[in-house]
Amino acid sequence: MKLLSISVGLPREVEWRGNSVRTSIFKSPVAGRVHVGQLNVQGDQQSDLSVHGGVDKAVYVYPSEHYAFWSAELPGSDLPWGAFGENFTTDGLLEDGIHIGDRLRAGSAEFVVSQPRMPCFKLGIRFGRPDMVKRFQKSGKTGFYLAVVREGEVTAGDALELVARDEQGITVADIVALYTADAADQEVMRRAIDLPALPVSWRDYFRKRLWEPDA
């Protein structure tokens, strides 16, 4: 497993459907050692902290393996590393193989897998396609967020080491399936509610669905 690229971006104002929107979805790869703190990667900054950022969303990871799919889905699109707003573009980490709560190490930093990425309308801005959010979510190729367990420095090309596996064995893909399915697996949902690494907002959502199936 490997960290192929580190990308960052600062807030900017863009025009979208006649309105000015502040976004940090546009990110570019950076070279050399980069510090990763509790809230973000050095040189990166989230625009709307009500839905982005925070300790549970300090680093967004997107698998490089998905780029071939999107190249076919979006012919003619420019897709450099970081195109999906990710901080880390990786090799060898896929949603159906990584567990919520798994601990990873890159360089001198250590992370825990916290949650999948649920896209907002700004992904549509990035690609100039209002349908991009639905296509992205339907694809299941969501990527995932990391919380920072130990701050440190990382460099593109660093090995990604799996330090510890979460015993519950609930993958990022499992959480996406629970969120999107009309009739979610209740046994998996109960286990997800007990995942310490899964943010409280997710666990509360699953509790509500479990107790109020029609909610």
Backbone as CSV, one residue per row, in Angstrom:
resi,resn,N_x,N_y,N_z,CA_x,CA_y,CA_z,C_x,C_y,C_z
1,MET,0.854,-1.194,0.000,0.000,0.000,0.000,0.884,1.235,0.000
2,LYS,0.426,2.242,-0.723,1.308,3.386,-0.950,0.525,4.688,-1.052
3,LEU,1.147,5.758,-0.586,0.624,7.116,-0.735,1.223,7.690,-2.017
4,LEU,0.397,7.803,-3.048,0.902,8.232,-4.347,1.046,9.735,-4.462
5,SER,0.110,10.466,-3.873,0.104,11.922,-4.038,-0.544,12.586,-2.839
6,ILE,-0.079,13.790,-2.524,-0.662,14.634,-1.479,-1.145,15.908,-2.154
7,SER,-2.417,16.229,-1.980,-2.990,17.404,-2.634,-3.645,18.317,-1.611
8,VAL,-3.533,19.608,-1.846,-4.122,20.595,-0.934,-4.769,21.709,-1.740
9,GLY,-5.621,22.466,-1.062,-6.259,23.605,-1.708,-6.835,24.553,-0.674
10,LEU,-6.854,25.831,-1.005,-7.419,26.848,-0.130,-8.773,27.297,-0.672
11,PRO,-9.592,27.885,0.180,-10.906,28.352,-0.278,-10.792,29.362,-1.413
12,ARG,-11.742,29.255,-2.329,-11.841,30.237,-3.413,-13.324,30.462,-3.728
13,GLU,-13.601,31.592,-4.325,-14.960,31.908,-4.744,-15.120,31.550,-6.222
14,VAL,-16.178,30.772,-6.524,-16.445,30.406,-7.905,-17.909,30.708,-8.220
15,GLU,-18.200,30.905,-9.490,-19.570,31.140,-9.932,-20.229,29.806,-10.251
16,TRP,-21.419,29.597,-9.718,-22.152,28.351,-9.971,-23.640,28.658,-10.033
17,ARG,-24.203,28.494,-11.222,-25.624,28.729,-11.424,-26.052,30.133,-10.975
18,GLY,-25.227,31.102,-11.324,-25.567,32.483,-11.037,-25.243,32.954,-9.638
19,ASN,-24.648,32.088,-8.840,-24.295,32.458,-7.468,-22.803,32.301,-7.235
20,SER,-22.303,33.040,-6.258,-20.915,32.899,-5.837,-20.840,31.875,-4.710
21,VAL,-19.997,30.873,-4.888,-19.880,29.786,-3.914,-18.437,29.692,-3.443
22,ARG,-18.260,29.577,-2.141,-16.931,29.414,-1.561,-16.633,27.927,-1.435
23,THR,-15.517,27.471,-1.998,-15.220,26.049,-2.005,-13.720,25.793,-1.957
24,SER,-13.365,24.628,-1.432,-11.963,24.176,-1.427,-11.824,22.867,-2.187
25,ILE,-12.787,22.567,-3.068,-12.799,21.302,-3.797,-11.638,21.200,-4.784
26,PHE,-11.104,22.365,-5.212,-10.013,22.361,-6.181,-8.677,22.185,-5.448
27,LYS,-8.051,21.040,-5.652,-6.792,20.750,-4.962,-5.709,20.364,-5.971
28,SER,-4.466,20.638,-5.596,-3.329,20.346,-6.469,-2.255,19.604,-5.688
29,PRO,-1.553,18.679,-6.344,-0.484,17.940,-5.674,0.654,18.848,-5.219
30,VAL,1.254,18.491,-4.091,2.413,19.218,-3.573,3.562,18.238,-3.390
31,ALA,4.774,18.772,-3.472,5.972,17.946,-3.346,6.606,18.127,-1.977
32,GLY,7.466,17.202,-1.616,8.226,17.306,-0.379,7.449,16.865,0.840
33,ARG,8.054,17.084,1.994,7.424,16.704,3.254,6.289,17.658,3.598
34,VAL,5.198,17.079,4.040,4.018,17.864,4.381,3.559,17.480,5.778
35,HIS,3.337,18.476,6.616,2.864,18.205,7.981,1.371,17.925,7.967
36,VAL,0.969,16.930,8.739,-0.452,16.618,8.910,-0.808,16.864,10.370
37,GLY,-1.762,17.778,10.599,-2.198,18.104,11.950,-3.536,17.488,12.276
38,GLN,-4.064,17.819,13.445,-5.321,17.238,13.903,-6.504,17.627,13.019
39,LEU,-6.422,18.774,12.346,-7.573,19.262,11.597,-7.403,19.251,10.087
40,ASN,-6.179,19.210,9.603,-5.992,19.197,8.155,-4.533,18.967,7.778
41,VAL,-4.340,18.880,6.477,-3.001,18.762,5.909,-2.449,20.171,5.703
42,GLN,-1.155,20.353,5.963,-0.529,21.663,5.779,-0.814,22.205,4.373
43,GLY,-1.301,23.447,4.307,-1.603,24.057,3.025,-3.023,23.816,2.556
44,ASP,-3.783,23.055,3.333,-5.175,22.762,2.988,-6.092,23.459,3.988
45,GLN,-7.270,23.837,3.527,-8.225,24.495,4.424,-9.639,24.256,3.919
46,GLN,-10.518,23.798,4.806,-11.911,23.569,4.433,-12.668,24.899,4.406
47,SER,-13.664,24.975,3.509,-14.408,26.222,3.339,-15.591,26.343,4.279
48,ASP,-16.374,25.273,4.407,-17.591,25.305,5.207,-17.465,24.294,6.334
49,LEU,-17.080,24.768,7.516,-16.810,23.864,8.629,-18.066,23.249,9.227
50,SER,-19.237,23.688,8.769,-20.462,23.069,9.265,-20.671,21.687,8.659
51,VAL,-20.068,21.429,7.511,-20.220,20.121,6.864,-18.891,19.490,6.481
52,HIS,-17.818,20.259,6.508,-16.506,19.733,6.133,-15.524,19.956,7.282
53,GLY,-14.465,19.175,7.271,-13.410,19.369,8.246,-13.760,18.844,9.623
54,GLY,-12.952,19.240,10.610,-13.092,18.707,11.954,-12.187,17.501,12.139
55,VAL,-12.056,17.052,13.370,-11.106,15.977,13.664,-11.450,14.675,12.955
56,ASP,-12.724,14.420,12.674,-13.118,13.175,12.016,-12.948,13.220,10.506
57,LYS,-12.688,14.418,9.975,-12.522,14.587,8.523,-11.247,15.364,8.224
58,ALA,-10.199,15.049,8.938,-8.960,15.812,8.774,-8.308,15.563,7.417
59,VAL,-8.397,14.317,6.941,-7.734,13.926,5.693,-8.710,13.113,4.852
60,TYR,-8.871,13.505,3.599,-9.726,12.741,2.698,-8.860,11.898,1.765
61,VAL,-9.172,10.612,1.712,-8.419,9.640,0.919,-9.259,9.188,-0.273
62,TYR,-8.633,9.128,-1.451,-9.317,8.566,-2.615,-8.401,7.569,-3.322
63,PRO,-8.907,6.361,-3.565,-8.078,5.330,-4.210,-7.763,5.665,-5.670
64,SER,-6.512,5.530,-6.036,-6.108,5.773,-7.426,-6.770,4.785,-8.371
65,GLU,-7.129,3.610,-7.847,-7.754,2.579,-8.680,-9.055,3.047,-9.327
66,HIS,-9.710,4.053,-8.730,-10.992,4.526,-9.263,-10.845,5.462,-10.463
67,TYR,-9.645,5.958,-10.677,-9.466,6.946,-11.743,-9.749,6.372,-13.129
68,ALA,-9.445,5.106,-13.354,-9.721,4.493,-14.660,-11.224,4.460,-14.920
69,PHE,-11.996,4.163,-13.874,-13.453,4.148,-14.007,-13.968,5.524,-14.413
70,TRP,-13.490,6.557,-13.740,-13.986,7.902,-14.020,-13.486,8.431,-15.361
71,SER,-12.332,7.977,-15.790,-11.845,8.369,-17.117,-12.791,7.850,-18.199
72,ALA,-13.330,6.638,-17.976,-14.289,6.070,-18.922,-15.653,6.740,-18.797
73,GLU,-16.050,7.085,-17.563,-17.344,7.711,-17.316,-17.392,9.167,-17.766
74,LEU,-16.249,9.837,-17.690,-16.184,11.274,-17.997,-15.146,11.528,-19.088
75,PRO,-15.388,11.015,-20.295,-14.393,11.168,-21.359,-14.078,12.639,-21.630
76,GLY,-12.801,12.890,-21.793,-12.365,14.259,-22.064,-12.078,15.077,-20.830
77,SER,-12.418,14.550,-19.643,-12.171,15.285,-18.398,-10.707,15.201,-18.000
78,ASP,-10.188,16.287,-17.484,-8.828,16.324,-16.949,-8.871,15.760,-15.536
79,LEU,-8.144,14.680,-15.292,-8.215,14.014,-13.998,-6.820,13.826,-13.393
80,PRO,-6.202,14.913,-12.965,-4.933,14.777,-12.233,-5.208,14.257,-10.832
81,TRP,-4.193,13.753,-10.151,-4.376,13.365,-8.750,-4.935,14.552,-7.982
82,GLY,-5.883,14.289,-7.125,-6.540,15.347,-6.361,-7.824,15.844,-7.005
83,ALA,-8.174,15.267,-8.158,-9.332,15.763,-8.907,-10.643,15.620,-8.147
84,PHE,-10.718,14.666,-7.226,-11.967,14.450,-6.494,-11.970,15.145,-5.130
85,GLY,-11.007,16.052,-4.976,-10.932,16.819,-3.746,-10.196,16.112,-2.638
86,GLU,-9.525,15.016,-2.997,-8.822,14.249,-1.959,-7.487,14.870,-1.584
87,ASN,-7.101,14.626,-0.338,-5.771,15.010,0.141,-4.742,13.938,-0.172
88,PHE,-5.130,12.675,0.033,-4.244,11.551,-0.240,-4.817,10.721,-1.389
89,THR,-4.036,10.550,-2.436,-4.373,9.585,-3.482,-3.536,8.351,-3.200
90,THR,-4.195,7.196,-3.077,-3.513,6.005,-2.572,-3.557,4.847,-3.561
91,ASP,-2.712,3.883,-3.294,-2.717,2.620,-4.038,-2.833,1.479,-3.030
92,GLY,-3.815,0.607,-3.251,-3.944,-0.576,-2.398,-4.934,-0.453,-1.268
93,LEU,-5.689,0.645,-1.199,-6.705,0.830,-0.151,-8.058,1.058,-0.811
94,LEU,-8.936,0.074,-0.722,-10.259,0.181,-1.325,-11.355,0.102,-0.267
95,GLU,-12.505,0.668,-0.589,-13.601,0.790,0.373,-14.076,-0.549,0.919
96,ASP,-14.002,-1.594,0.112,-14.485,-2.900,0.573,-13.414,-3.713,1.284
97,GLY,-12.235,-3.112,1.443,-11.158,-3.835,2.110,-10.613,-3.137,3.338
98,ILE,-11.067,-1.919,3.590,-10.583,-1.163,4.753,-11.733,-0.985,5.729
99,HIS,-11.447,-1.199,7.018,-12.488,-1.149,8.050,-12.539,0.210,8.733
100,ILE,-13.726,0.610,9.124,-13.847,1.748,10.031,-13.114,1.378,11.328
101,GLY,-12.216,2.243,11.761,-11.440,1.961,12.962,-10.064,1.387,12.693
102,ASP,-9.781,1.012,11.433,-8.432,0.548,11.108,-7.445,1.693,11.315
103,ARG,-6.246,1.338,11.783,-5.199,2.337,12.002,-4.127,2.189,10.939
104,LEU,-3.729,3.321,10.373,-2.752,3.362,9.299,-1.600,4.283,9.669
105,ARG,-0.432,3.992,9.116,0.726,4.861,9.328,1.343,5.217,7.985
106,ALA,1.692,6.490,7.831,2.440,6.967,6.671,3.455,7.974,7.178
107,GLY,4.697,7.826,6.773,5.732,8.704,7.311,5.758,8.615,8.823
108,SER,5.735,9.774,9.491,5.730,9.785,10.962,4.336,10.027,11.527
109,ALA,3.322,10.034,10.677,1.942,10.290,11.110,1.149,8.985,11.197
110,GLU,0.162,8.985,12.071,-0.698,7.810,12.226,-2.166,8.253,12.178
111,PHE,-2.991,7.401,11.581,-4.377,7.769,11.298,-5.324,6.635,11.686
112,VAL,-6.620,6.992,11.811,-7.664,5.984,11.976,-8.761,6.281,10.954
113,VAL,-9.253,5.228,10.303,-10.320,5.369,9.310,-11.617,5.706,10.041
114,SER,-12.265,6.809,9.654,-13.411,7.284,10.425,-14.757,7.143,9.724
115,GLN,-14.826,7.387,8.410,-16.121,7.386,7.738,-15.938,7.508,6.237
116,PRO,-16.975,7.123,5.467,-16.919,7.357,4.020,-17.191,8.811,3.696
117,ARG,-16.906,9.172,2.471,-17.216,10.524,2.007,-18.603,10.507,1.365
118,MET,-19.471,11.363,1.824,-20.766,11.586,1.192,-20.676,12.925,0.470
119,PRO,-20.708,12.943,-0.852,-20.414,14.172,-1.607,-21.503,15.236,-1.482
120,CYS,-21.085,16.489,-1.556,-22.028,17.602,-1.597,-22.015,18.201,-3.000
121,PHE,-22.821,19.214,-3.234,-22.989,19.788,-4.569,-21.702,20.362,-5.130
122,LYS,-20.703,20.595,-4.279,-19.467,21.204,-4.760,-18.656,20.253,-5.640
123,LEU,-18.915,18.958,-5.514,-18.281,18.024,-6.440,-18.803,18.271,-7.852
124,GLY,-20.079,18.641,-7.949,-20.644,19.010,-9.242,-19.997,20.255,-9.810
125,ILE,-19.661,21.196,-8.919,-18.961,22.405,-9.355,-17.596,22.043,-9.940
126,ARG,-16.896,21.148,-9.258,-15.544,20.753,-9.703,-15.554,20.211,-11.131
127,PHE,-16.600,19.451,-11.463,-16.647,18.832,-12.781,-17.599,19.538,-13.745
128,GLY,-18.249,20.601,-13.254,-19.184,21.303,-14.109,-20.374,20.457,-14.513
129,ARG,-20.771,19.531,-13.607,-21.858,18.593,-13.899,-22.767,18.490,-12.683
130,PRO,-23.993,19.001,-12.759,-24.913,18.895,-11.619,-25.233,17.456,-11.239
131,ASP,-25.089,16.514,-12.188,-25.420,15.114,-11.896,-24.268,14.358,-11.248
132,MET,-23.140,15.028,-11.025,-21.946,14.334,-10.553,-22.131,13.752,-9.154
133,VAL,-22.859,14.435,-8.293,-23.051,13.944,-6.926,-23.772,12.594,-6.942
134,LYS,-24.852,12.499,-7.709,-25.596,11.242,-7.790,-24.755,10.149,-8.420
135,ARG,-24.023,10.481,-9.453,-23.180,9.483,-10.123,-22.084,8.985,-9.190
136,PHE,-21.524,9.898,-8.439,-20.448,9.556,-7.516,-20.958,8.610,-6.429
137,GLN,-22.085,8.962,-5.823,-22.633,8.144,-4.747,-23.084,6.783,-5.273
138,LYS,-23.713,6.759,-6.439,-24.180,5.505,-7.030,-23.022,4.571,-7.351
139,SER,-21.871,5.138,-7.693,-20.716,4.324,-8.079,-20.169,3.493,-6.924
140,GLY,-20.390,3.961,-5.686,-19.805,3.297,-4.529,-18.333,3.609,-4.344
141,LYS,-17.784,4.392,-5.247,-16.359,4.736,-5.195,-16.217,6.071,-4.457
142,THR,-16.451,6.007,-3.160,-16.600,7.220,-2.356,-15.305,7.740,-1.756
143,GLY,-14.325,6.856,-1.568,-13.188,7.226,-0.744,-13.603,7.308,0.712
144,PHE,-12.700,7.771,1.565,-13.003,7.793,2.996,-12.132,8.820,3.712
145,TYR,-12.565,9.137,4.922,-11.845,10.115,5.740,-10.986,9.433,6.802
146,LEU,-9.934,10.149,7.184,-9.060,9.729,8.272,-9.062,10.778,9.370
147,ALA,-9.099,10.310,10.606,-8.785,11.162,11.751,-7.304,10.971,12.056
148,VAL,-6.665,12.003,12.574,-5.227,11.948,12.854,-5.009,11.522,14.298
149,VAL,-4.395,10.369,14.468,-4.089,9.851,15.802,-2.775,10.442,16.308
150,ARG,-1.821,10.557,15.409,-0.537,11.164,15.762,-0.111,12.090,14.632
151,GLU,0.079,13.354,14.950,0.535,14.312,13.947,1.944,13.946,13.479
152,GLY,2.244,14.304,12.244,3.567,13.998,11.720,3.722,14.509,10.310
153,GLU,4.773,14.041,9.642,5.062,14.461,8.281,4.931,13.289,7.321
154,VAL,4.378,13.588,6.148,4.229,12.572,5.111,4.801,13.118,3.808
155,THR,5.135,12.198,2.921,5.688,12.554,1.619,5.070,11.651,0.574
156,ALA,4.744,12.205,-0.574,4.257,11.374,-1.668,5.282,10.280,-1.953
157,GLY,4.821,9.052,-2.047,5.706,7.912,-2.224,5.885,7.093,-0.964
158,ASP,5.443,7.645,0.187,5.532,6.904,1.446,4.717,5.613,1.383
159,ALA,5.227,4.586,2.048,4.442,3.369,2.222,3.317,3.643,3.210
160,LEU,2.188,3.002,2.992,1.068,3.047,3.925,1.026,1.708,4.649
161,GLU,1.194,1.777,5.954,1.238,0.551,6.758,-0.039,0.398,7.561
162,LEU,-0.608,-0.785,7.503,-1.765,-1.097,8.324,-1.257,-1.483,9.710
163,VAL,-1.488,-0.591,10.686,-0.963,-0.791,12.041,-1.845,-1.736,12.841
164,ALA,-3.164,-1.584,12.710,-4.094,-2.424,13.474,-5.427,-2.500,12.734
165,ARG,-6.053,-3.670,12.810,-7.360,-3.881,12.208,-8.440,-3.765,13.273
166,ASP,-9.560,-3.102,12.937,-10.666,-3.033,13.879,-11.367,-4.382,13.929
167,GLU,-11.648,-4.850,15.144,-12.187,-6.195,15.330,-13.604,-6.356,14.808
168,GLN,-14.373,-5.257,14.713,-15.744,-5.364,14.227,-15.801,-5.741,12.748
169,GLY,-14.779,-5.380,11.999,-14.706,-5.785,10.604,-15.747,-5.155,9.696
170,ILE,-16.194,-3.941,10.022,-17.172,-3.246,9.188,-16.431,-2.317,8.232
171,THR,-16.573,-2.573,6.952,-15.820,-1.815,5.957,-16.467,-0.467,5.655
172,VAL,-15.697,0.373,5.003,-16.236,1.642,4.515,-17.408,1.377,3.582
173,ALA,-17.266,0.363,2.719,-18.342,0.011,1.795,-19.604,-0.421,2.536
174,ASP,-19.439,-1.111,3.677,-20.599,-1.511,4.480,-21.383,-0.292,4.964
175,ILE,-20.664,0.737,5.407,-21.330,1.950,5.906,-22.066,2.653,4.768
176,VAL,-21.450,2.708,3.588,-22.112,3.310,2.435,-23.390,2.540,2.111
177,ALA,-23.319,1.214,2.145,-24.486,0.389,1.850,-25.596,0.621,2.870
178,LEU,-25.222,0.735,4.143,-26.226,1.004,5.174,-26.912,2.346,4.935
179,TYR,-26.146,3.308,4.486,-26.675,4.665,4.286,-27.588,4.743,3.068
180,THR,-27.249,4.019,2.019,-27.956,4.178,0.753,-29.064,3.153,0.527
181,ALA,-29.019,2.025,1.231,-29.996,0.973,0.983,-31.363,1.331,1.543
182,ASP,-32.404,0.947,0.812,-33.769,1.163,1.301,-34.048,0.275,2.511
183,ALA,-33.518,-0.937,2.476,-33.684,-1.870,3.600,-32.302,-2.339,4.021
184,ALA,-31.707,-1.643,4.972,-30.344,-1.928,5.402,-30.291,-3.166,6.296
185,ASP,-29.137,-3.803,6.305,-28.890,-4.980,7.148,-28.893,-4.541,8.609
186,GLN,-29.904,-4.954,9.358,-30.048,-4.481,10.741,-28.935,-5.004,11.648
187,GLU,-28.448,-6.209,11.377,-27.377,-6.753,12.223,-26.106,-5.929,12.051
188,VAL,-25.783,-5.569,10.805,-24.602,-4.730,10.550,-24.823,-3.338,11.128
189,MET,-26.052,-2.854,11.052,-26.352,-1.532,11.591,-26.136,-1.498,13.104
190,ARG,-26.541,-2.545,13.785,-26.329,-2.607,15.240,-24.844,-2.597,15.569
191,ARG,-24.062,-3.310,14.787,-22.616,-3.332,15.017,-21.995,-1.977,14.713
192,ALA,-22.503,-1.309,13.686,-21.980,0.010,13.324,-22.215,1.017,14.439
193,ILE,-23.354,0.904,15.111,-23.681,1.820,16.206,-22.657,1.736,17.337
194,ASP,-22.009,0.588,17.455,-21.036,0.373,18.530,-19.602,0.664,18.115
195,LEU,-19.410,1.235,16.921,-18.057,1.526,16.447,-17.551,2.842,17.039
196,PRO,-16.567,2.812,17.930,-16.064,4.057,18.529,-15.476,5.021,17.502
197,ALA,-14.885,4.487,16.430,-14.237,5.348,15.440,-15.236,6.028,14.518
198,LEU,-16.455,5.517,14.441,-17.473,6.126,13.583,-18.037,7.352,14.300
199,PRO,-18.046,8.509,13.644,-18.514,9.727,14.310,-19.922,9.578,14.880
200,VAL,-20.183,10.334,15.936,-21.467,10.267,16.639,-22.630,10.549,15.700
201,SER,-22.467,11.471,14.767,-23.559,11.812,13.854,-24.001,10.602,13.035
202,TRP,-23.042,9.787,12.605,-23.372,8.575,11.865,-24.078,7.560,12.766
203,ARG,-23.550,7.378,13.956,-24.159,6.395,14.862,-25.568,6.803,15.253
204,ASP,-25.777,8.098,15.473,-27.123,8.583,15.797,-28.076,8.359,14.631
205,TYR,-27.587,8.570,13.418,-28.418,8.345,12.236,-28.849,6.884,12.144
206,PHE,-27.896,5.976,12.387,-28.230,4.555,12.310,-29.155,4.125,13.450
207,ARG,-28.981,4.709,14.624,-29.907,4.415,15.736,-31.334,4.805,15.352
208,LYS,-31.458,5.970,14.746,-32.789,6.435,14.357,-33.407,5.502,13.327
209,ARG,-32.608,5.063,12.370,-33.129,4.153,11.343,-33.492,2.798,11.933
210,LEU,-32.728,2.374,12.930,-32.983,1.073,13.545,-34.262,1.113,14.373
211,TRP,-34.450,2.199,15.096,-35.625,2.312,15.964,-36.844,2.825,15.237
212,GLU,-36.601,3.612,14.177,-37.718,4.158,13.393,-37.479,3.810,11.926
213,PRO,-37.765,2.589,11.520,-37.431,2.108,10.175,-37.960,2.986,9.059
214,ASP,-39.053,3.690,9.290,-39.620,4.517,8.230,-39.111,5.960,8.248
215,ALA,-38.216,6.265,9.204,-37.724,7.639,9.336,-36.835,8.018,8.147
